[in-house]
Amino acid sequence: MKKNIYSVLRGTFLISDDSFKNWRLIMFLSALAVIMIASSHSADRKVYEIASLKEEVKELRSAFVEGRKQLMELKKESSIIRKLTGNGLAPSEVPPKKIKVKSHK
C-alpha cells in the first residue's frame, strides 16, 4: 500500500512497463471530465436562454394587454362619437322606431 502511494506521488506509475493500463484509465477519466464540463456549460446556456425567453414573454404579454386596453377604449360609444364628430356625423336625437311586419297568410 505504501509502495503504491509513493509510486503515485513520484509519477513512476506512468513510466513503468505496465503503465499502458494506467494511461488508458487517465485518458478515460479525462474524457469523462471534458464531457461533464461541456454538459454543465450546455445546461447553463439553456438556463440563460430560458430566462431571456421568460422576459420576452412578459414583455409580449404586457404589449398584448396594452393593445387590448386600447381596443376596448376605441370600442366605447363615447370614443366613437368623439371621433366621428370631427367628420360631421353625430348620433341621432330621435330614438329608433320598431318596424313590425305582418304576414298575410
Biopython code that builds the backbone (N, CA, C, O; Angstrom):
import numpy as np
from Bio.PDB.StructureBuilder import StructureBuilder

atoms = [
    (1, "MET", "N", (0.831, -1.191, 0.000)),
    (1, "MET", "CA", (0.000, 0.000, 0.000)),
    (1, "MET", "C", (0.870, 1.248, 0.000)),
    (1, "MET", "O", (0.620, 2.194, -0.746)),
    (2, "LYS", "N", (1.906, 1.237, 0.854)),
    (2, "LYS", "CA", (2.810, 2.376, 0.955)),
    (2, "LYS", "C", (3.577, 2.563, -0.343)),
    (2, "LYS", "O", (3.854, 3.688, -0.757)),
    (3, "LYS", "N", (3.918, 1.445, -0.981)),
    (3, "LYS", "CA", (4.657, 1.500, -2.246)),
    (3, "LYS", "C", (3.797, 2.127, -3.349)),
    (3, "LYS", "O", (4.305, 2.892, -4.168)),
    (4, "ASN", "N", (2.506, 1.808, -3.373)),
    (4, "ASN", "CA", (1.596, 2.367, -4.381)),
    (4, "ASN", "C", (1.434, 3.874, -4.207)),
    (4, "ASN", "O", (1.365, 4.609, -5.193)),
    (5, "ILE", "N", (1.376, 4.330, -2.981)),
    (5, "ILE", "CA", (1.231, 5.766, -2.725)),
    (5, "ILE", "C", (2.486, 6.506, -3.187)),
    (5, "ILE", "O", (2.389, 7.562, -3.812)),
    (6, "TYR", "N", (3.665, 5.955, -2.882)),
    (6, "TYR", "CA", (4.912, 6.582, -3.347)),
    (6, "TYR", "C", (4.999, 6.560, -4.870)),
    (6, "TYR", "O", (5.517, 7.498, -5.477)),
    (7, "SER", "N", (4.498, 5.502, -5.483)),
    (7, "SER", "CA", (4.505, 5.395, -6.946)),
    (7, "SER", "C", (3.647, 6.492, -7.572)),
    (7, "SER", "O", (4.026, 7.080, -8.585)),
    (8, "VAL", "N", (2.509, 6.761, -6.976)),
    (8, "VAL", "CA", (1.614, 7.810, -7.486)),
    (8, "VAL", "C", (2.234, 9.181, -7.259)),
    (8, "VAL", "O", (2.195, 10.030, -8.149)),
    (9, "LEU", "N", (2.805, 9.407, -6.079)),
    (9, "LEU", "CA", (3.388, 10.715, -5.779)),
    (9, "LEU", "C", (4.611, 11.018, -6.643)),
    (9, "LEU", "O", (4.800, 12.164, -7.051)),
    (10, "ARG", "N", (5.421, 10.047, -6.923)),
    (10, "ARG", "CA", (6.624, 10.257, -7.739)),
    (10, "ARG", "C", (6.326, 10.196, -9.237)),
    (10, "ARG", "O", (7.121, 10.686, -10.039)),
    (11, "GLY", "N", (5.216, 9.615, -9.620)),
    (11, "GLY", "CA", (4.853, 9.525, -11.029)),
    (11, "GLY", "C", (5.468, 8.342, -11.729)),
    (11, "GLY", "O", (5.425, 8.275, -12.957)),
    (12, "THR", "N", (6.031, 7.416, -11.007)),
    (12, "THR", "CA", (6.652, 6.241, -11.638)),
    (12, "THR", "C", (5.618, 5.292, -12.223)),
    (12, "THR", "O", (5.950, 4.463, -13.071)),
    (13, "PHE", "N", (4.377, 5.401, -11.785)),
    (13, "PHE", "CA", (3.337, 4.519, -12.330)),
    (13, "PHE", "C", (3.027, 4.885, -13.784)),
    (13, "PHE", "O", (2.410, 4.093, -14.497)),
    (14, "LEU", "N", (3.445, 6.070, -14.232)),
    (14, "LEU", "CA", (3.200, 6.482, -15.613)),
    (14, "LEU", "C", (4.296, 6.016, -16.571)),
    (14, "LEU", "O", (4.072, 5.947, -17.780)),
    (15, "ILE", "N", (5.477, 5.696, -16.041)),
    (15, "ILE", "CA", (6.578, 5.317, -16.920)),
    (15, "ILE", "C", (7.027, 3.870, -16.740)),
    (15, "ILE", "O", (8.002, 3.439, -17.355)),
    (16, "SER", "N", (6.336, 3.141, -15.920)),
    (16, "SER", "CA", (6.715, 1.737, -15.705)),
    (16, "SER", "C", (6.301, 0.891, -16.905)),
    (16, "SER", "O", (5.666, 1.396, -17.831)),
    (17, "ASP", "N", (6.653, -0.381, -16.895)),
    (17, "ASP", "CA", (6.385, -1.282, -18.016)),
    (17, "ASP", "C", (4.888, -1.531, -18.219)),
    (17, "ASP", "O", (4.439, -1.668, -19.357)),
    (18, "ASP", "N", (4.130, -1.590, -17.158)),
    (18, "ASP", "CA", (2.687, -1.837, -17.281)),
    (18, "ASP", "C", (1.884, -0.530, -17.164)),
    (18, "ASP", "O", (0.757, -0.528, -16.668)),
    (19, "SER", "N", (2.463, 0.546, -17.615)),
    (19, "SER", "CA", (1.812, 1.855, -17.486)),
    (19, "SER", "C", (0.696, 2.084, -18.505)),
    (19, "SER", "O", (-0.082, 3.028, -18.367)),
    (20, "PHE", "N", (0.612, 1.223, -19.535)),
    (20, "PHE", "CA", (-0.423, 1.413, -20.562)),
    (20, "PHE", "C", (-1.820, 1.394, -19.953)),
    (20, "PHE", "O", (-2.655, 2.217, -20.326)),
    (21, "LYS", "N", (-2.095, 0.487, -19.037)),
    (21, "LYS", "CA", (-3.417, 0.436, -18.396)),
    (21, "LYS", "C", (-3.658, 1.692, -17.549)),
    (21, "LYS", "O", (-4.793, 2.160, -17.453)),
    (22, "ASN", "N", (-2.618, 2.232, -16.943)),
    (22, "ASN", "CA", (-2.767, 3.466, -16.177)),
    (22, "ASN", "C", (-3.089, 4.648, -17.094)),
    (22, "ASN", "O", (-3.934, 5.483, -16.773)),
    (23, "TRP", "N", (-2.403, 4.706, -18.238)),
    (23, "TRP", "CA", (-2.663, 5.796, -19.190)),
    (23, "TRP", "C", (-4.086, 5.699, -19.740)),
    (23, "TRP", "O", (-4.754, 6.718, -19.908)),
    (24, "ARG", "N", (-4.551, 4.483, -20.021)),
    (24, "ARG", "CA", (-5.929, 4.325, -20.506)),
    (24, "ARG", "C", (-6.923, 4.838, -19.484)),
    (24, "ARG", "O", (-7.886, 5.516, -19.843)),
    (25, "LEU", "N", (-6.706, 4.525, -18.219)),
    (25, "LEU", "CA", (-7.604, 4.992, -17.167)),
    (25, "LEU", "C", (-7.562, 6.522, -17.055)),
    (25, "LEU", "O", (-8.601, 7.169, -16.914)),
    (26, "ILE", "N", (-6.369, 7.085, -17.118)),
    (26, "ILE", "CA", (-6.236, 8.544, -17.036)),
    (26, "ILE", "C", (-6.931, 9.213, -18.216)),
    (26, "ILE", "O", (-7.626, 10.213, -18.040)),
    (27, "MET", "N", (-6.747, 8.665, -19.420)),
    (27, "MET", "CA", (-7.401, 9.237, -20.600)),
    (27, "MET", "C", (-8.929, 9.110, -20.499)),
    (27, "MET", "O", (-9.660, 10.034, -20.853)),
    (28, "PHE", "N", (-9.395, 7.962, -20.015)),
    (28, "PHE", "CA", (-10.829, 7.765, -19.848)),
    (28, "PHE", "C", (-11.414, 8.765, -18.855)),
    (28, "PHE", "O", (-12.457, 9.365, -19.113)),
    (29, "LEU", "N", (-10.746, 8.939, -17.731)),
    (29, "LEU", "CA", (-11.227, 9.892, -16.726)),
    (29, "LEU", "C", (-11.164, 11.329, -17.248)),
    (29, "LEU", "O", (-12.037, 12.140, -16.940)),
    (30, "SER", "N", (-10.140, 11.644, -18.032)),
    (30, "SER", "CA", (-10.048, 12.985, -18.629)),
    (30, "SER", "C", (-11.185, 13.224, -19.611)),
    (30, "SER", "O", (-11.774, 14.305, -19.634)),
    (31, "ALA", "N", (-11.493, 12.219, -20.421)),
    (31, "ALA", "CA", (-12.601, 12.352, -21.380)),
    (31, "ALA", "C", (-13.927, 12.538, -20.636)),
    (31, "ALA", "O", (-14.759, 13.353, -21.037)),
    (32, "LEU", "N", (-14.117, 11.789, -19.564)),
    (32, "LEU", "CA", (-15.342, 11.958, -18.776)),
    (32, "LEU", "C", (-15.427, 13.348, -18.171)),
    (32, "LEU", "O", (-16.505, 13.941, -18.118)),
    (33, "ALA", "N", (-14.287, 13.876, -17.710)),
    (33, "ALA", "CA", (-14.281, 15.225, -17.142)),
    (33, "ALA", "C", (-14.642, 16.265, -18.193)),
    (33, "ALA", "O", (-15.399, 17.195, -17.912)),
    (34, "VAL", "N", (-14.099, 16.114, -19.419)),
    (34, "VAL", "CA", (-14.414, 17.056, -20.503)),
    (34, "VAL", "C", (-15.894, 16.987, -20.849)),
    (34, "VAL", "O", (-16.533, 18.019, -21.054)),
    (35, "ILE", "N", (-16.441, 15.782, -20.916)),
    (35, "ILE", "CA", (-17.868, 15.624, -21.226)),
    (35, "ILE", "C", (-18.724, 16.253, -20.128)),
    (35, "ILE", "O", (-19.724, 16.910, -20.417)),
    (36, "MET", "N", (-18.337, 16.054, -18.885)),
    (36, "MET", "CA", (-19.092, 16.622, -17.767)),
    (36, "MET", "C", (-19.057, 18.153, -17.796)),
    (36, "MET", "O", (-20.077, 18.797, -17.553)),
    (37, "ILE", "N", (-17.907, 18.732, -18.089)),
    (37, "ILE", "CA", (-17.784, 20.194, -18.166)),
    (37, "ILE", "C", (-18.612, 20.734, -19.320)),
    (37, "ILE", "O", (-19.292, 21.750, -19.170)),
    (38, "ALA", "N", (-18.564, 20.066, -20.476)),
    (38, "ALA", "CA", (-19.352, 20.505, -21.624)),
    (38, "ALA", "C", (-20.846, 20.430, -21.321)),
    (38, "ALA", "O", (-21.610, 21.318, -21.700)),
    (39, "SER", "N", (-21.256, 19.368, -20.638)),
    (39, "SER", "CA", (-22.664, 19.218, -20.274)),
    (39, "SER", "C", (-23.103, 20.319, -19.321)),
    (39, "SER", "O", (-24.208, 20.849, -19.441)),
    (40, "SER", "N", (-22.249, 20.657, -18.390)),
    (40, "SER", "CA", (-22.563, 21.727, -17.439)),
    (40, "SER", "C", (-22.706, 23.068, -18.146)),
    (40, "SER", "O", (-23.623, 23.836, -17.855)),
    (41, "HIS", "N", (-21.789, 23.350, -19.085)),
    (41, "HIS", "CA", (-21.879, 24.611, -19.840)),
    (41, "HIS", "C", (-23.143, 24.652, -20.691)),
    (41, "HIS", "O", (-23.780, 25.698, -20.813)),
    (42, "SER", "N", (-23.501, 23.527, -21.272)),
    (42, "SER", "CA", (-24.719, 23.462, -22.082)),
    (42, "SER", "C", (-25.953, 23.717, -21.218)),
    (42, "SER", "O", (-26.868, 24.429, -21.633)),
    (43, "ALA", "N", (-25.978, 23.145, -20.035)),
    (43, "ALA", "CA", (-27.115, 23.354, -19.129)),
    (43, "ALA", "C", (-27.196, 24.823, -18.701)),
    (43, "ALA", "O", (-28.290, 25.384, -18.641)),
    (44, "ASP", "N", (-26.066, 25.444, -18.407)),
    (44, "ASP", "CA", (-26.059, 26.861, -18.028)),
    (44, "ASP", "C", (-26.560, 27.731, -19.175)),
    (44, "ASP", "O", (-27.328, 28.668, -18.957)),
    (45, "ARG", "N", (-26.127, 27.422, -20.398)),
    (45, "ARG", "CA", (-26.568, 28.183, -21.560)),
    (45, "ARG", "C", (-28.087, 28.087, -21.720)),
    (45, "ARG", "O", (-28.745, 29.076, -22.043)),
    (46, "LYS", "N", (-28.635, 26.902, -21.495)),
    (46, "LYS", "CA", (-30.081, 26.712, -21.613)),
    (46, "LYS", "C", (-30.828, 27.476, -20.520)),
    (46, "LYS", "O", (-31.905, 28.019, -20.761)),
    (47, "VAL", "N", (-30.253, 27.514, -19.323)),
    (47, "VAL", "CA", (-30.891, 28.263, -18.229)),
    (47, "VAL", "C", (-30.961, 29.747, -18.580)),
    (47, "VAL", "O", (-31.991, 30.386, -18.368)),
    (48, "TYR", "N", (-29.865, 30.301, -19.119)),
    (48, "TYR", "CA", (-29.872, 31.708, -19.510)),
    (48, "TYR", "C", (-30.857, 31.962, -20.649)),
    (48, "TYR", "O", (-31.531, 32.992, -20.670)),
    (49, "GLU", "N", (-30.943, 31.026, -21.592)),
    (49, "GLU", "CA", (-31.884, 31.183, -22.702)),
    (49, "GLU", "C", (-33.330, 31.148, -22.199)),
    (49, "GLU", "O", (-34.167, 31.920, -22.665)),
    (50, "ILE", "N", (-33.618, 30.271, -21.269)),
    (50, "ILE", "CA", (-34.967, 30.186, -20.692)),
    (50, "ILE", "C", (-35.307, 31.478, -19.966)),
    (50, "ILE", "O", (-36.429, 31.974, -20.074)),
    (51, "ALA", "N", (-34.345, 32.028, -19.225)),
    (51, "ALA", "CA", (-34.587, 33.277, -18.500)),
    (51, "ALA", "C", (-34.865, 34.419, -19.479)),
    (51, "ALA", "O", (-35.758, 35.232, -19.239)),
    (52, "SER", "N", (-34.114, 34.489, -20.572)),
    (52, "SER", "CA", (-34.351, 35.569, -21.534)),
    (52, "SER", "C", (-35.692, 35.386, -22.243)),
    (52, "SER", "O", (-36.375, 36.368, -22.535)),
    (53, "LEU", "N", (-36.075, 34.140, -22.521)),
    (53, "LEU", "CA", (-37.379, 33.893, -23.143)),
    (53, "LEU", "C", (-38.523, 34.249, -22.200)),
    (53, "LEU", "O", (-39.562, 34.740, -22.641)),
    (54, "LYS", "N", (-38.336, 34.004, -20.901)),
    (54, "LYS", "CA", (-39.375, 34.385, -19.940)),
    (54, "LYS", "C", (-39.541, 35.903, -19.907)),
    (54, "LYS", "O", (-40.661, 36.406, -19.818)),
    (55, "GLU", "N", (-38.427, 36.631, -19.979)),
    (55, "GLU", "CA", (-38.515, 38.094, -20.014)),
    (55, "GLU", "C", (-39.232, 38.558, -21.277)),
    (55, "GLU", "O", (-40.039, 39.486, -21.230)),
    (56, "GLU", "N", (-38.939, 37.916, -22.402)),
    (56, "GLU", "CA", (-39.599, 38.283, -23.655)),
    (56, "GLU", "C", (-41.096, 37.994, -23.579)),
    (56, "GLU", "O", (-41.902, 38.776, -24.083)),
    (57, "VAL", "N", (-41.474, 36.879, -22.953)),
    (57, "VAL", "CA", (-42.891, 36.549, -22.793)),
    (57, "VAL", "C", (-43.586, 37.609, -21.939)),
    (57, "VAL", "O", (-44.712, 38.008, -22.238)),
    (58, "LYS", "N", (-42.920, 38.063, -20.878)),
    (58, "LYS", "CA", (-43.506, 39.104, -20.034)),
    (58, "LYS", "C", (-43.723, 40.388, -20.830)),
    (58, "LYS", "O", (-44.765, 41.031, -20.704)),
    (59, "GLU", "N", (-42.731, 40.762, -21.656)),
    (59, "GLU", "CA", (-42.862, 41.976, -22.458)),
    (59, "GLU", "C", (-43.993, 41.834, -23.468)),
    (59, "GLU", "O", (-44.786, 42.759, -23.643)),
    (60, "LEU", "N", (-44.076, 40.679, -24.138)),
    (60, "LEU", "CA", (-45.128, 40.475, -25.136)),
    (60, "LEU", "C", (-46.509, 40.433, -24.482)),
    (60, "LEU", "O", (-47.476, 40.949, -25.044)),
    (61, "ARG", "N", (-46.607, 39.829, -23.313)),
    (61, "ARG", "CA", (-47.887, 39.798, -22.606)),
    (61, "ARG", "C", (-48.316, 41.211, -22.213)),
    (61, "ARG", "O", (-49.493, 41.561, -22.303)),
    (62, "SER", "N", (-47.357, 42.009, -21.782)),
    (62, "SER", "CA", (-47.642, 43.393, -21.424)),
    (62, "SER", "C", (-48.121, 44.176, -22.644)),
    (62, "SER", "O", (-49.073, 44.951, -22.557)),
    (63, "ALA", "N", (-47.451, 43.969, -23.785)),
    (63, "ALA", "CA", (-47.870, 44.645, -25.016)),
    (63, "ALA", "C", (-49.269, 44.191, -25.428)),
    (63, "ALA", "O", (-50.066, 45.004, -25.896)),
    (64, "PHE", "N", (-49.579, 42.901, -25.262)),
    (64, "PHE", "CA", (-50.900, 42.390, -25.601)),
    (64, "PHE", "C", (-51.974, 43.033, -24.732)),
    (64, "PHE", "O", (-53.020, 43.449, -25.230)),
    (65, "VAL", "N", (-51.710, 43.110, -23.427)),
    (65, "VAL", "CA", (-52.686, 43.705, -22.515)),
    (65, "VAL", "C", (-52.891, 45.174, -22.856)),
    (65, "VAL", "O", (-54.019, 45.667, -22.829)),
    (66, "GLU", "N", (-51.805, 45.876, -23.176)),
    (66, "GLU", "CA", (-51.913, 47.292, -23.553)),
    (66, "GLU", "C", (-52.725, 47.446, -24.832)),
    (66, "GLU", "O", (-53.563, 48.344, -24.923)),
    (67, "GLY", "N", (-52.494, 46.593, -25.815)),
    (67, "GLY", "CA", (-53.258, 46.643, -27.063)),
    (67, "GLY", "C", (-54.730, 46.346, -26.839)),
    (67, "GLY", "O", (-55.597, 46.996, -27.423)),
    (68, "ARG", "N", (-55.016, 45.352, -25.980)),
    (68, "ARG", "CA", (-56.410, 45.021, -25.685)),
    (68, "ARG", "C", (-57.098, 46.177, -24.972)),
    (68, "ARG", "O", (-58.270, 46.457, -25.223)),
    (69, "LYS", "N", (-56.366, 46.852, -24.080)),
    (69, "LYS", "CA", (-56.936, 48.003, -23.373)),
    (69, "LYS", "C", (-57.267, 49.131, -24.362)),
    (69, "LYS", "O", (-58.320, 49.760, -24.266)),
    (70, "GLN", "N", (-56.362, 49.374, -25.301)),
    (70, "GLN", "CA", (-56.610, 50.419, -26.301)),
    (70, "GLN", "C", (-57.797, 50.052, -27.182)),
    (70, "GLN", "O", (-58.604, 50.916, -27.524)),
    (71, "LEU", "N", (-57.914, 48.770, -27.553)),
    (71, "LEU", "CA", (-59.050, 48.332, -28.367)),
    (71, "LEU", "C", (-60.366, 48.528, -27.624)),
    (71, "LEU", "O", (-61.343, 48.998, -28.209)),
    (72, "MET", "N", (-60.402, 48.175, -26.345)),
    (72, "MET", "CA", (-61.624, 48.367, -25.565)),
    (72, "MET", "C", (-61.988, 49.847, -25.487)),
    (72, "MET", "O", (-63.163, 50.209, -25.547)),
    (73, "GLU", "N", (-60.975, 50.696, -25.352)),
    (73, "GLU", "CA", (-61.216, 52.138, -25.301)),
    (73, "GLU", "C", (-61.782, 52.628, -26.636)),
    (73, "GLU", "O", (-62.680, 53.469, -26.655)),
    (74, "LEU", "N", (-61.265, 52.109, -27.747)),
    (74, "LEU", "CA", (-61.748, 52.533, -29.070)),
    (74, "LEU", "C", (-63.162, 52.027, -29.353)),
    (74, "LEU", "O", (-63.895, 52.647, -30.124)),
    (75, "LYS", "N", (-63.553, 50.911, -28.740)),
    (75, "LYS", "CA", (-64.878, 50.353, -28.993)),
    (75, "LYS", "C", (-65.981, 51.029, -28.197)),
    (75, "LYS", "O", (-67.160, 50.787, -28.456)),
    (76, "LYS", "N", (-65.629, 51.865, -27.242)),
    (76, "LYS", "CA", (-66.650, 52.544, -26.445)),
    (76, "LYS", "C", (-67.426, 53.528, -27.306)),
    (76, "LYS", "O", (-66.883, 54.154, -28.217)),
    (77, "GLU", "N", (-68.714, 53.645, -26.991)),
    (77, "GLU", "CA", (-69.579, 54.537, -27.772)),
    (77, "GLU", "C", (-69.119, 55.983, -27.659)),
    (77, "GLU", "O", (-69.150, 56.712, -28.650)),
    (78, "SER", "N", (-68.698, 56.410, -26.493)),
    (78, "SER", "CA", (-68.262, 57.794, -26.319)),
    (78, "SER", "C", (-67.022, 58.080, -27.169)),
    (78, "SER", "O", (-66.883, 59.174, -27.716)),
    (79, "SER", "N", (-66.141, 57.120, -27.277)),
    (79, "SER", "CA", (-64.938, 57.282, -28.096)),
    (79, "SER", "C", (-65.299, 57.377, -29.572)),
    (79, "SER", "O", (-64.736, 58.189, -30.305)),
    (80, "ILE", "N", (-66.239, 56.543, -30.002)),
    (80, "ILE", "CA", (-66.662, 56.573, -31.412)),
    (80, "ILE", "C", (-67.334, 57.901, -31.732)),
    (80, "ILE", "O", (-67.062, 58.495, -32.775)),
    (81, "ILE", "N", (-68.204, 58.370, -30.852)),
    (81, "ILE", "CA", (-68.881, 59.654, -31.069)),
    (81, "ILE", "C", (-67.859, 60.783, -31.152)),
    (81, "ILE", "O", (-67.967, 61.654, -32.015)),
    (82, "ARG", "N", (-66.886, 60.774, -30.277)),
    (82, "ARG", "CA", (-65.865, 61.821, -30.262)),
    (82, "ARG", "C", (-65.075, 61.835, -31.578)),
    (82, "ARG", "O", (-64.752, 62.906, -32.091)),
    (83, "LYS", "N", (-64.769, 60.672, -32.118)),
    (83, "LYS", "CA", (-64.013, 60.614, -33.367)),
    (83, "LYS", "C", (-64.862, 61.011, -34.579)),
    (83, "LYS", "O", (-64.359, 61.637, -35.513)),
    (84, "LEU", "N", (-66.152, 60.647, -34.563)),
    (84, "LEU", "CA", (-67.000, 60.924, -35.725)),
    (84, "LEU", "C", (-67.529, 62.349, -35.755)),
    (84, "LEU", "O", (-67.945, 62.811, -36.818)),
    (85, "THR", "N", (-67.533, 63.062, -34.644)),
    (85, "THR", "CA", (-67.995, 64.453, -34.673)),
    (85, "THR", "C", (-67.054, 65.321, -35.514)),
    (85, "THR", "O", (-67.481, 66.341, -36.055)),
    (86, "GLY", "N", (-65.809, 64.940, -35.630)),
    (86, "GLY", "CA", (-64.871, 65.667, -36.494)),
    (86, "GLY", "C", (-65.243, 65.532, -37.961)),
    (86, "GLY", "O", (-64.913, 66.414, -38.754)),
    (87, "ASN", "N", (-65.917, 64.462, -38.347)),
    (87, "ASN", "CA", (-66.343, 64.250, -39.732)),
    (87, "ASN", "C", (-67.741, 64.802, -39.998)),
    (87, "ASN", "O", (-68.253, 64.674, -41.110)),
    (88, "GLY", "N", (-68.348, 65.400, -39.015)),
    (88, "GLY", "CA", (-69.682, 65.963, -39.192)),
    (88, "GLY", "C", (-70.792, 64.980, -38.886)),
    (88, "GLY", "O", (-71.955, 65.291, -39.145)),
    (89, "LEU", "N", (-70.502, 63.844, -38.364)),
    (89, "LEU", "CA", (-71.522, 62.868, -38.004)),
    (89, "LEU", "C", (-71.821, 62.985, -36.519)),
    (89, "LEU", "O", (-70.931, 63.258, -35.714)),
    (90, "ALA", "N", (-73.085, 62.777, -36.164)),
    (90, "ALA", "CA", (-73.489, 62.856, -34.764)),
    (90, "ALA", "C", (-74.545, 61.786, -34.519)),
    (90, "ALA", "O", (-75.196, 61.334, -35.461)),
    (91, "PRO", "N", (-74.719, 61.385, -33.294)),
    (91, "PRO", "CA", (-75.754, 60.395, -33.013)),
    (91, "PRO", "C", (-77.147, 61.001, -33.197)),
    (91, "PRO", "O", (-77.356, 62.199, -33.008)),
    (92, "SER", "N", (-78.066, 60.159, -33.562)),
    (92, "SER", "CA", (-79.438, 60.615, -33.791)),
    (92, "SER", "C", (-80.077, 61.005, -32.468)),
    (92, "SER", "O", (-79.888, 60.342, -31.448)),
    (93, "GLU", "N", (-80.845, 62.107, -32.505)),
    (93, "GLU", "CA", (-81.535, 62.548, -31.297)),
    (93, "GLU", "C", (-82.928, 61.946, -31.212)),
    (93, "GLU", "O", (-83.559, 61.981, -30.156)),
    (94, "VAL", "N", (-83.412, 61.393, -32.325)),
    (94, "VAL", "CA", (-84.722, 60.741, -32.358)),
    (94, "VAL", "C", (-84.480, 59.244, -32.125)),
    (94, "VAL", "O", (-83.693, 58.624, -32.841)),
    (95, "PRO", "N", (-85.147, 58.673, -31.139)),
    (95, "PRO", "CA", (-84.916, 57.250, -30.882)),
    (95, "PRO", "C", (-85.418, 56.402, -32.054)),
    (95, "PRO", "O", (-86.328, 56.826, -32.766)),
    (96, "PRO", "N", (-84.868, 55.258, -32.260)),
    (96, "PRO", "CA", (-85.307, 54.407, -33.362)),
    (96, "PRO", "C", (-86.709, 53.858, -33.091)),
    (96, "PRO", "O", (-87.132, 53.707, -31.944)),
    (97, "LYS", "N", (-87.420, 53.563, -34.196)),
    (97, "LYS", "CA", (-88.764, 53.002, -34.089)),
    (97, "LYS", "C", (-88.722, 51.551, -34.504)),
    (97, "LYS", "O", (-87.951, 51.147, -35.375)),
    (98, "LYS", "N", (-89.567, 50.786, -33.860)),
    (98, "LYS", "CA", (-89.626, 49.375, -34.164)),
    (98, "LYS", "C", (-90.549, 49.154, -35.357)),
    (98, "LYS", "O", (-91.665, 49.673, -35.385)),
    (99, "ILE", "N", (-90.093, 48.394, -36.332)),
    (99, "ILE", "CA", (-90.910, 48.116, -37.503)),
    (99, "ILE", "C", (-91.490, 46.723, -37.347)),
    (99, "ILE", "O", (-90.767, 45.753, -37.121)),
    (100, "LYS", "N", (-92.817, 46.641, -37.472)),
    (100, "LYS", "CA", (-93.478, 45.352, -37.355)),
    (100, "LYS", "C", (-94.001, 44.965, -38.741)),
    (100, "LYS", "O", (-94.667, 45.756, -39.409)),
    (101, "VAL", "N", (-93.698, 43.779, -39.146)),
    (101, "VAL", "CA", (-94.164, 43.282, -40.445)),
    (101, "VAL", "C", (-95.206, 42.212, -40.183)),
    (101, "VAL", "O", (-94.971, 41.248, -39.455)),
    (102, "LYS", "N", (-96.369, 42.410, -40.800)),
    (102, "LYS", "CA", (-97.438, 41.446, -40.627)),
    (102, "LYS", "C", (-97.507, 40.587, -41.891)),
    (102, "LYS", "O", (-97.486, 41.104, -43.007)),
    (103, "SER", "N", (-97.587, 39.307, -41.705)),
    (103, "SER", "CA", (-97.717, 38.440, -42.885)),
    (103, "SER", "C", (-99.201, 38.248, -43.187)),
    (103, "SER", "O", (-100.036, 38.275, -42.283)),
    (104, "HIS", "N", (-99.516, 38.055, -44.451)),
    (104, "HIS", "CA", (-100.915, 37.957, -44.893)),
    (104, "HIS", "C", (-101.403, 36.530, -45.013)),
    (104, "HIS", "O", (-102.386, 36.308, -45.721)),
    (105, "LYS", "N", (-100.824, 35.597, -44.410)),
    (105, "LYS", "CA", (-101.245, 34.193, -44.513)),
    (105, "LYS", "C", (-102.346, 33.857, -43.561)),
    (105, "LYS", "O", (-102.808, 32.716, -43.528)),
]
sb = StructureBuilder()
sb.init_structure("model")
sb.init_model(0)
sb.init_chain("A")
sb.init_seg("    ")
for serial, (resi, resn, name, xyz) in enumerate(atoms, 1):
    if name == "N":
        sb.init_residue(resn, " ", resi, " ")
    sb.init_atom(name, np.array(xyz, "f"), 0.0, 1.0, " ", f" {name:<3s}", serial, name[0])
structure = sb.get_structure()
